[in-house]
């Protein structure tokens, strides 16, 4: 059985596992190893599988003992753990794993206990302790199950020797809920880490509450009120208030720190204590001096900035993936993009959850040919990460709880820390997680992860995202509300654009036929955190490029499109003039004109009468058609209260 299979099998029995170094007992990840312990199959596969090569790492398997008691019996090098255990009244009537040196790990159900020796050669592994799981090897010798049963409750004789994790401290005689205590509690809550579901949020909340009621010296109710107002809103998800109160009550009952150890009156007894500083201890005039304010780290001005997130929202098939490749090609060459200045050249990493590497290569080649870029130079500075290579699932649910895929996140950040990389593109956003897109809390978690990737990787992050269903329309252009899912997605980004097909109104304004307008795409400002929004539109034309394989591949080519305000006036005047000449008449009623325009001009086929009439009103000053002109003729009412007569005349 492989190490991965062994880890999955042990996790399937309910034991949280995490990777140890090959042929060793040391956790692979430094720091709080227990944060990596999990029973989630996807997370475990991410630990033991290389994300690119898909080969298994030869990591040994650690098991977190925090929710049980494991008796570690040592017999190597003449140690007498076996006999000592028997003399204490210990039994082997439980799940037992034999170690490579002949010792035993006896798994029991029992209270959370301290990791201490209960005899010379017997150690308890429990709260924040771990042992090596079966399937692991040391110098080729395995850890093996010798009694394959479910763990039993720990024998009473051994239970009596356990040391509680929660050892109560001393109770100082202090006055609770003083103004100084309350202010100290607020200052602490505004800076302490929040509880994150799936990341030991229970423990974080307990420790936070215990510090308030034990160390700072607050009553249970005051501590609850402060946590409700200053702590709970930052938690993901926030606690139900009855659950939060129960956490505080438990902390008051079982917290172990000395009572009042952080109470200002105890810390500074006999000393003159100034009042707590206002505004979290910050001072007035703490804005930076002009000379120390750094220039914003733009990669492409107004579009991409290092350590920050930009987003482009578009409907399906609008060309957002092609646009991402257009941007990437310009960045790697340090060329200005669509009129926006590119500050410098850098490498680009692109994750695509829909296209494999070959299809992305086709599109990149089409981009290079369309913009006359050298394909080899561009491709050598781009790394494609396909969904077929890596399942970039940054966050998911496990038993209803949101879990951040820390192992994958850290590996991804490590790749991006290459100083030559300046941009990562995630296309589309929905394929980077498996949470609920319309859930604000879920998407806040995802966006926080992406912001962290940008920050710690020192890159600009560009997200490609879908807009809500429906065709191109004027009300969607540059509108943040058109982005699909939770509003938190776009609000967490610093820069946002919409990408959409040209609308019917665009066709009128820019002189495009109904057929031609479908070949144009517009990019508009939706949000600008660092500068003013612009009303100017960036235009791209859809082009088909024949590449070496013989395929014709679509891409977007930036082009200038100039407004033509007279286009529709002339077009409609020609239509009406032609009809009047054919009918051998010099005029027609406004009703006849509206009917004719609706049937003769595709751009206005679905317009209301009043909308078509607005366009006919432009004939008031006359519209030249060849040697003649089309005019709007108004005849005043002949009697009081009568109707004005309006006609279209050809002169």
MARTI-450099 format. One record per residue (C-alpha): residue number from 0; residue in three letters; x, z, y. Coordinates in steps of 0.1 Angstrom, whole numbers, plus 2048, in hexadecimal, padded with zeros to 3 digits. Example, Ala and Ser with C-alpha at 12.3 -4.5 7.8 and 13.67 -1.06 7.14 Angstrom:
BEGIN
0_ALA_87B_84E_7D3
1_SER_889_847_7F5
***
This chain:
BEGIN
0_UNK_800_800_800
1_UNK_80E_7F6_822
2_UNK_812_810_83E
3_UNK_7F5_800_851
4_UNK_7DE_802_833
5_UNK_7E8_826_82D
6_UNK_7E1_82F_851
7_UNK_7BF_81E_850
8_UNK_7B7_830_82F
9_UNK_7C0_852_83D
10_UNK_7AD_84C_85D
11_UNK_78E_841_848
12_UNK_78E_865_83A
13_UNK_78B_872_85D
14_UNK_7AF_87B_865
15_UNK_7BC_86F_887
16_UNK_7DC_85C_882
17_UNK_7F8_84F_899
18_UNK_819_83D_893
19_UNK_83A_84F_88C
20_UNK_85D_83E_88D
21_UNK_866_82A_86E
22_UNK_876_840_853
23_UNK_871_85F_868
24_UNK_859_87B_874
25_UNK_85C_877_89A
26_UNK_83F_868_8AD
27_UNK_845_844_8B8
28_UNK_837_84B_8DB
29_UNK_847_866_8F1
30_UNK_832_881_901
31_UNK_80F_88B_8F6
32_UNK_80F_87A_8D4
33_UNK_7ED_888_8CD
34_UNK_7DE_871_8E8
35_UNK_7E5_854_8D0
36_UNK_7D6_864_8B1
37_UNK_7B6_851_8A7
38_UNK_7A0_847_88A
39_UNK_796_826_89B
40_UNK_79F_809_885
41_UNK_7A6_7F1_8A1
42_UNK_7BD_809_8B3
43_UNK_7D0_810_892
44_UNK_7D5_7EB_88C
45_UNK_7E2_7E8_8AF
46_UNK_7FC_803_8A8
47_UNK_809_7F5_888
48_UNK_805_7CF_88F
49_UNK_81C_7BB_8A5
50_UNK_805_7AC_8BF
51_UNK_815_78A_8BF
52_UNK_825_786_89C
53_UNK_809_799_88A
54_UNK_823_7A8_873
55_UNK_821_7CD_869
56_UNK_837_7E7_878
57_UNK_847_7FF_85F
58_UNK_83B_81E_872
59_UNK_836_83E_85F
60_UNK_814_84F_863
61_UNK_80E_86F_876
62_UNK_7ED_882_873
63_UNK_7E0_899_88E
64_UNK_7D7_8BB_880
65_UNK_7C5_8C8_89F
66_UNK_7A3_8CA_88F
67_UNK_7AF_8DA_86E
68_UNK_7CA_8F0_860
69_UNK_7E6_8E1_84B
70_UNK_7FE_8F9_838
71_UNK_821_8EA_837
72_UNK_833_8F8_819
73_UNK_859_8F2_819
74_UNK_86E_8F2_7F9
75_UNK_88B_8DC_802
76_UNK_8AF_8E9_800
77_UNK_8A6_908_7EC
78_UNK_889_913_803
79_UNK_86E_928_7F1
80_UNK_84F_91D_803
81_UNK_83B_918_7E3
82_UNK_83F_93C_7D6
83_UNK_83A_94A_7F9
84_UNK_819_938_7FC
85_UNK_80D_944_7DA
86_UNK_817_968_7E3
87_UNK_802_965_803
88_UNK_7E3_95C_7EF
89_UNK_7E4_937_7F7
90_UNK_7D4_91D_7E0
91_UNK_7D8_8F8_7D9
92_UNK_7B2_8F3_7D4
93_UNK_7B0_8DA_7F1
94_UNK_7BE_8B9_7FC
95_UNK_7E4_8BA_7F5
96_UNK_800_8A1_7FF
97_UNK_822_8A4_7EF
98_UNK_840_89D_806
99_UNK_85F_889_7FD
100_UNK_873_8A9_7FA
101_UNK_85A_8BA_7E2
102_UNK_847_8CF_7FB
103_UNK_822_8CF_801
104_UNK_809_8C9_81D
105_UNK_7E9_8DB_815
106_UNK_7CC_8CF_82B
107_UNK_7B1_8E9_833
108_UNK_793_8EC_849
109_UNK_798_909_861
110_UNK_79A_916_885
111_UNK_7B1_906_89E
112_UNK_7D1_919_89B
113_UNK_7F4_91C_8A9
114_UNK_810_909_899
115_UNK_825_926_88C
116_UNK_835_933_86C
117_UNK_820_94A_856
118_UNK_83D_94F_83E
119_UNK_862_946_83F
120_UNK_85D_924_82F
121_UNK_838_91E_837
122_UNK_82C_90F_858
123_UNK_809_90A_865
124_UNK_801_8E8_875
125_UNK_7E1_8E8_889
126_UNK_7D9_8E5_8AF
127_UNK_7F0_8C9_8BD
128_UNK_804_8CA_89D
129_UNK_809_8AE_885
130_UNK_816_8A5_862
131_UNK_821_885_852
132_UNK_805_873_83F
133_UNK_806_864_81C
134_UNK_812_841_81B
135_UNK_830_84A_831
136_UNK_853_849_822
137_UNK_874_85A_829
138_UNK_893_848_81B
139_UNK_87B_835_804
140_UNK_86A_855_7F6
141_UNK_845_857_7FD
142_UNK_82C_872_809
143_UNK_812_872_7EC
144_UNK_7F0_882_7E7
145_UNK_7F1_89A_7C9
146_UNK_7CF_8A8_7CC
147_UNK_7B6_88F_7D9
148_UNK_798_8A4_7E3
149_UNK_787_8AC_804
150_UNK_798_8C9_818
151_UNK_789_8EB_810
152_UNK_786_908_828
153_UNK_7A7_91B_82C
154_UNK_7AB_939_814
155_UNK_7A3_95A_824
156_UNK_7C6_967_81C
157_UNK_7D6_94C_831
158_UNK_7BB_94C_84C
159_UNK_7C4_970_854
160_UNK_7E7_965_85C
161_UNK_7DD_949_875
162_UNK_7E4_94D_89A
163_UNK_7C9_942_8B2
164_UNK_7D1_927_8CB
165_UNK_7BC_93A_8E4
166_UNK_7CE_95B_8EB
167_UNK_7BE_96E_907
168_UNK_7D4_977_925
169_UNK_7D1_996_93A
170_UNK_7B4_99D_952
171_UNK_7C0_9A5_975
172_UNK_7A8_9B8_98B
173_UNK_79F_99E_9A5
174_UNK_783_995_9BB
175_UNK_773_974_9B0
176_UNK_764_958_9C4
177_UNK_777_960_9E4
178_UNK_77A_944_9FE
179_UNK_79E_940_9F5
180_UNK_797_93D_9D0
181_UNK_77C_924_9D6
182_UNK_792_90F_9EC
183_UNK_7AE_911_9D2
184_UNK_795_905_9B8
185_UNK_78B_8E7_9CD
186_UNK_7AF_8DD_9D4
187_UNK_7B6_8DF_9AF
188_UNK_797_8CB_9A5
189_UNK_79E_8AF_9BD
190_UNK_7C0_8A8_9AE
191_UNK_7BD_8B1_989
192_UNK_7B8_896_96F
193_UNK_794_88C_966
194_UNK_785_88E_944
195_UNK_785_86B_933
196_UNK_76F_866_915
197_UNK_784_85D_8F7
198_UNK_7A4_86D_906
199_UNK_79E_892_8FE
200_UNK_785_896_91A
201_UNK_777_8B5_90A
202_UNK_799_8C6_90B
203_UNK_7A0_8BA_92F
204_UNK_77E_8C9_93A
205_UNK_784_8EA_928
206_UNK_7A7_8EE_937
207_UNK_79A_8E5_95A
208_UNK_77E_8FF_957
209_UNK_795_919_949
210_UNK_7AD_916_966
211_UNK_790_91C_97E
212_UNK_780_93A_96D
213_UNK_7A0_94A_960
214_UNK_7BD_941_976
215_UNK_7AD_93B_998
216_UNK_793_956_994
217_UNK_771_945_998
218_UNK_750_950_988
219_UNK_740_939_96E
220_UNK_726_92C_985
221_UNK_73D_926_9A3
222_UNK_756_914_98B
223_UNK_739_8FF_97E
224_UNK_72D_8F5_9A1
225_UNK_750_8EB_9AC
226_UNK_756_8D7_98C
227_UNK_734_8C6_991
228_UNK_73D_8BB_9B4
229_UNK_762_8B5_9B3
230_UNK_76B_8AE_98E
231_UNK_74D_89F_97C
232_UNK_749_880_993
233_UNK_76C_875_989
234_UNK_766_879_964
235_UNK_75F_85A_94E
236_UNK_743_85F_946
237_UNK_738_87D_95A
238_UNK_72C_89B_946
239_UNK_707_8A4_943
240_UNK_704_8C3_959
241_UNK_6F8_8D9_93C
242_UNK_716_8CE_928
243_UNK_72D_8D4_945
244_UNK_71F_8F8_94A
245_UNK_724_8FF_925
246_UNK_749_8F4_928
247_UNK_74E_90C_945
248_UNK_73E_928_932
249_UNK_754_922_914
250_UNK_773_922_92A
251_UNK_768_943_939
252_UNK_764_952_916
253_UNK_782_942_904
254_UNK_79B_93A_920
255_UNK_7BC_94B_91A
256_UNK_7CF_94B_93B
257_UNK_7D4_96C_94E
258_UNK_7B6_972_964
259_UNK_7BD_96A_988
260_UNK_7E0_95E_982
261_UNK_7DB_942_99C
262_UNK_7C5_957_9B3
263_UNK_7D6_956_9D6
264_UNK_7D0_97C_9DA
265_UNK_7E4_982_9BA
266_UNK_7FF_968_9C0
267_UNK_806_974_9E3
268_UNK_7FC_999_9E1
269_UNK_80C_9AB_9FE
270_UNK_815_98A_A10
271_UNK_805_97A_A2E
272_UNK_7F3_95C_A1F
273_UNK_7E9_941_A38
274_UNK_7C7_930_A33
275_UNK_7C6_912_A1C
276_UNK_7D1_8F2_A2E
277_UNK_7B4_8DA_A36
278_UNK_7AE_8B8_A26
279_UNK_7C0_8BE_A05
280_UNK_7DF_8CC_A16
281_UNK_7E6_8AC_A2A
282_UNK_7F1_8AF_A4E
283_UNK_7E6_89D_A6D
284_UNK_7FB_87F_A77
285_UNK_805_877_A54
286_UNK_801_852_A59
287_UNK_822_83F_A53
288_UNK_839_835_A6F
289_UNK_836_80F_A77
290_UNK_85A_809_A6B
291_UNK_853_818_A48
292_UNK_833_804_A41
293_UNK_83B_7EA_A27
294_UNK_82F_7C6_A28
295_UNK_813_7BF_A10
296_UNK_821_7B1_9EF
297_UNK_80D_790_9EF
298_UNK_816_778_9D4
299_UNK_7FE_75D_9E3
300_UNK_7F1_767_A05
301_UNK_7CC_771_A05
302_UNK_7CA_76A_9E0
303_UNK_7E1_77F_9CB
304_UNK_7F4_79F_9D1
305_UNK_80B_7B3_9BA
306_UNK_7FD_7D3_9AD
307_UNK_7DA_7C8_9B5
308_UNK_7BD_7B5_9A5
309_UNK_7AD_795_9B0
310_UNK_78E_785_9A0
311_UNK_77F_762_99F
312_UNK_75A_760_994
313_UNK_74C_73F_987
314_UNK_730_732_972
315_UNK_738_724_94F
316_UNK_74B_702_950
317_UNK_751_705_976
318_UNK_777_703_96F
319_UNK_783_726_973
320_UNK_79C_723_956
321_UNK_7AA_703_965
322_UNK_7AC_714_987
323_UNK_7C0_730_977
324_UNK_7D9_717_969
325_UNK_7DB_706_98B
326_UNK_7E3_727_99C
327_UNK_7FC_72F_981
328_UNK_80E_70E_984
329_UNK_811_712_9AA
330_UNK_81E_736_9A6
331_UNK_839_72F_98D
332_UNK_847_713_9A4
333_UNK_842_728_9C4
334_UNK_82C_70C_9D3
335_UNK_810_713_9EB
336_UNK_7EE_713_9DB
337_UNK_7D0_702_9EB
338_UNK_7DD_709_A0E
339_UNK_7E6_72D_A06
340_UNK_80B_737_A09
341_UNK_81D_741_9E9
342_UNK_838_75A_9F3
343_UNK_84F_754_9D5
344_UNK_851_746_9B2
345_UNK_84D_75C_993
346_UNK_842_75B_96E
347_UNK_81E_75D_964
348_UNK_80D_76C_945
349_UNK_7EB_75E_93C
350_UNK_7D3_76D_923
351_UNK_7B7_756_919
352_UNK_79B_763_903
353_UNK_78B_741_8FD
354_UNK_7A6_727_8F9
355_UNK_7C3_727_8E1
356_UNK_7E7_71F_8EC
357_UNK_7E4_6FA_8E4
358_UNK_7C5_6F5_8FA
359_UNK_7D5_709_916
360_UNK_7F3_6F2_913
361_UNK_7DD_6D3_916
362_UNK_7CE_6E1_936
363_UNK_7EF_6EC_945
364_UNK_7FE_6C9_93E
365_UNK_7DF_6BA_950
366_UNK_7E5_6D1_96E
367_UNK_80A_6C7_970
368_UNK_802_6A2_96F
369_UNK_7E6_6A6_989
370_UNK_7FD_6B8_9A1
371_UNK_81D_6A5_998
372_UNK_82F_6C4_98B
373_UNK_84A_6C4_970
374_UNK_838_6D0_950
375_UNK_857_6DE_93F
376_UNK_861_6F3_95D
377_UNK_83E_701_961
378_UNK_838_709_93C
379_UNK_85A_71B_939
380_UNK_84E_734_952
381_UNK_82B_73A_943
382_UNK_822_74F_925
383_UNK_801_747_915
384_UNK_7F1_764_902
385_UNK_7D4_757_8ED
386_UNK_7B8_76A_8DD
387_UNK_7C5_75C_8BC
388_UNK_7E6_76E_8C2
389_UNK_7DA_78F_8D1
390_UNK_7B8_7A0_8D3
391_UNK_7BC_7AE_8F6
392_UNK_7A2_7C9_8F2
393_UNK_7AC_7E1_90D
394_UNK_78E_7F9_908
395_UNK_774_7FD_8EE
396_UNK_75B_816_8E0
397_UNK_761_82D_8C3
398_UNK_744_841_8B7
399_UNK_733_83C_8D8
400_UNK_751_846_8ED
401_UNK_766_830_903
402_UNK_789_82D_8F7
403_UNK_7A6_81E_90A
404_UNK_7BD_80A_8F4
405_UNK_7DC_81C_900
406_UNK_7F4_80D_8E7
407_UNK_7EA_7E9_8F1
408_UNK_7E9_7F2_916
409_UNK_80D_800_916
410_UNK_81A_7E2_902
411_UNK_80A_7CA_91B
412_UNK_818_7DD_939
413_UNK_83B_7DD_929
414_UNK_839_7B7_926
415_UNK_82F_7B3_94A
416_UNK_84A_7CA_957
417_UNK_862_7AD_955
418_UNK_86C_7AA_97A
419_UNK_869_783_978
420_UNK_844_786_970
421_UNK_82D_788_98E
422_UNK_80B_77E_982
423_UNK_7F4_785_964
424_UNK_7D4_771_960
425_UNK_7B8_780_94A
426_UNK_79F_765_941
427_UNK_783_76E_93D
428_UNK_77F_793_946
429_UNK_764_797_92B
430_UNK_77D_790_910
431_UNK_795_7AC_919
432_UNK_77E_7C8_90E
433_UNK_761_7D0_8F7
434_UNK_74D_7E7_90F
435_UNK_72C_7E1_920
436_UNK_731_7C9_93D
437_UNK_712_7D6_950
438_UNK_71B_7FB_94C
439_UNK_72C_808_96C
440_UNK_73F_823_95A
441_UNK_74C_80B_93F
442_UNK_757_7F1_958
443_UNK_768_80C_96E
444_UNK_77D_814_950
445_UNK_786_7F0_94A
446_UNK_78E_7E9_96E
447_UNK_7A3_809_970
448_UNK_7B7_7FD_952
449_UNK_7BD_7DB_962
450_UNK_7C7_7EB_983
451_UNK_7DF_801_970
452_UNK_7EE_7E2_95F
453_UNK_7F3_7D2_980
454_UNK_802_7F1_98F
455_UNK_819_7FB_973
456_UNK_822_7D7_96B
457_UNK_828_7D0_990
458_UNK_815_7AF_98D
459_UNK_7F7_79F_99E
460_UNK_7D9_79F_986
461_UNK_7C1_781_988
462_UNK_7A0_785_976
463_UNK_78A_767_96C
464_UNK_766_773_96A
465_UNK_743_764_965
466_UNK_728_764_97F
467_UNK_703_769_977
468_UNK_6F0_74D_968
469_UNK_6E1_731_97D
470_UNK_6EE_711_98C
471_UNK_702_70D_9AC
472_UNK_6EE_719_9CB
473_UNK_6F6_722_9EF
474_UNK_6EE_747_9EA
475_UNK_709_74B_9CF
476_UNK_725_73D_9E5
477_UNK_73D_759_9EF
478_UNK_725_773_9E2
479_UNK_733_792_9D0
480_UNK_711_799_9C1
481_UNK_712_77A_9AD
482_UNK_72D_787_996
483_UNK_71F_790_973
484_UNK_71D_7B4_967
485_UNK_723_7D4_979
486_UNK_72A_7D2_99E
487_UNK_748_7E8_998
488_UNK_75B_7CA_98A
489_UNK_75E_7B8_9AB
490_UNK_75F_7D8_9C0
491_UNK_77E_7E4_9AE
492_UNK_790_7C3_9B7
493_UNK_7A2_7BE_9D7
494_UNK_79B_799_9DB
495_UNK_77E_785_9CD
496_UNK_774_760_9CD
497_UNK_757_74C_9C0
498_UNK_75D_72B_9B0
499_UNK_73E_714_9AE
500_UNK_734_6F0_9AD
501_UNK_72B_6DF_9CD
502_UNK_706_6E5_9D6
503_UNK_6ED_6CC_9E3
504_UNK_6F2_6DA_A06
505_UNK_717_6D3_A02
506_UNK_710_6AF_9F8
507_UNK_6FC_6AB_A18
508_UNK_716_6BC_A2E
509_UNK_734_6AA_A1F
510_UNK_725_688_A19
511_UNK_724_689_9F3
512_UNK_70C_677_9DD
513_UNK_6F9_68C_9C3
514_UNK_70F_67D_9A8
515_UNK_72F_683_9BB
516_UNK_728_6A7_9C4
517_UNK_72B_6B1_99F
518_UNK_750_6A7_9A0
519_UNK_757_6C1_9BB
520_UNK_75D_6E7_9B8
521_UNK_760_700_9D5
522_UNK_772_721_9D7
523_UNK_766_73A_9F1
524_UNK_770_75D_9FC
525_UNK_759_778_9EE
526_UNK_76E_796_9F6
527_UNK_78E_79C_A0A
528_UNK_79A_7BF_A0A
529_UNK_7BA_7B9_A1D
530_UNK_7AF_79E_A36
531_UNK_790_78F_A46
532_UNK_779_779_A31
533_UNK_77B_754_A39
534_UNK_75E_73C_A3B
535_UNK_775_71F_A32
536_UNK_76F_710_A10
537_UNK_78C_705_9F9
538_UNK_782_6E5_9E7
539_UNK_78D_6D8_9C5
540_UNK_784_6B7_9B5
541_UNK_77E_6B5_98F
542_UNK_796_69B_981
543_UNK_79C_68E_95E
544_UNK_7C1_68B_955
545_UNK_7CD_677_937
546_UNK_7E9_68A_926
547_UNK_803_680_90C
548_UNK_7EC_686_8EE
549_UNK_7D3_66D_8FC
550_UNK_7BA_688_905
551_UNK_7AA_687_927
552_UNK_7AB_6AB_933
553_UNK_797_6B8_951
554_UNK_7A7_6CC_96D
555_UNK_7A2_6D5_991
556_UNK_7B6_6C4_9AD
557_UNK_7B6_6D3_9D0
558_UNK_7AB_6BB_9EB
559_UNK_79E_6BC_A0E
560_UNK_779_6B5_A13
561_UNK_76D_6AF_A37
562_UNK_74A_6B5_A43
563_UNK_735_696_A4B
564_UNK_717_6A3_A5F
565_UNK_709_680_A63
566_UNK_709_676_A3F
567_UNK_6E6_681_A36
568_UNK_6D7_676_A57
569_UNK_6E4_653_A52
570_UNK_6DC_652_A2D
571_UNK_6B7_65C_A33
572_UNK_6B4_645_A51
573_UNK_6C0_627_A3B
574_UNK_6A7_631_A20
575_UNK_68A_631_A39
576_UNK_695_612_A4C
577_UNK_698_5FF_A2B
578_UNK_674_608_A21
579_UNK_666_5FF_A43
580_UNK_677_5DD_A43
581_UNK_66A_5D6_A20
582_UNK_647_5E1_A2A
583_UNK_64A_5CC_A4A
584_UNK_640_5E9_A60
585_UNK_652_5FB_A7D
586_UNK_645_61E_A75
587_UNK_639_636_A5B
588_UNK_629_659_A5B
589_UNK_63D_679_A56
590_UNK_62B_67E_A35
591_UNK_635_65B_A29
592_UNK_659_662_A33
593_UNK_65A_683_A20
594_UNK_64C_673_A00
595_UNK_664_656_A02
596_UNK_683_66D_A08
597_UNK_679_684_9EB
598_UNK_678_666_9D3
599_UNK_695_653_9E1
600_UNK_6AF_66E_9E8
601_UNK_6BA_682_9C9
602_UNK_6CA_69E_9DE
603_UNK_6A8_6A5_9ED
604_UNK_692_69F_9CF
605_UNK_68A_6C4_9CA
606_UNK_687_6CD_9EF
607_UNK_668_6DA_9FF
608_UNK_655_6C5_A19
609_UNK_661_6DC_A35
610_UNK_685_6D8_A2A
611_UNK_683_6B2_A2A
612_UNK_671_6B3_A4B
613_UNK_68E_6C7_A5A
614_UNK_6A6_6AB_A51
615_UNK_68E_690_A60
616_UNK_68E_6A4_A81
617_UNK_6B2_698_A85
618_UNK_6A4_675_A8D
619_UNK_697_682_AAF
620_UNK_6B7_674_ABF
621_UNK_6B6_654_AAB
622_UNK_6CC_64A_A8E
623_UNK_6DE_628_A8E
624_UNK_6D7_612_A70
625_UNK_6E9_5F0_A74
626_UNK_6DB_5DF_A93
627_UNK_6BC_5F6_A95
628_UNK_6B5_61B_A97
629_UNK_69D_634_A86
630_UNK_68B_64C_A9E
631_UNK_674_669_A9B
632_UNK_656_661_AB1
633_UNK_63F_67D_ABD
634_UNK_61D_676_ACC
635_UNK_60D_693_ADF
636_UNK_5E9_69D_AD6
637_UNK_5CF_689_AE8
638_UNK_5B6_6A5_AEB
639_UNK_5BB_6CB_AF1
640_UNK_5C2_6DC_AD0
641_UNK_5C9_6BB_ABF
642_UNK_5E7_6B5_AA8
643_UNK_608_6A5_AB1
644_UNK_60E_684_AA0
645_UNK_631_67E_A92
646_UNK_63D_65D_A84
647_UNK_65D_64C_A7A
648_UNK_664_62C_A8D
649_UNK_67D_611_A89
650_UNK_689_601_AA9
***
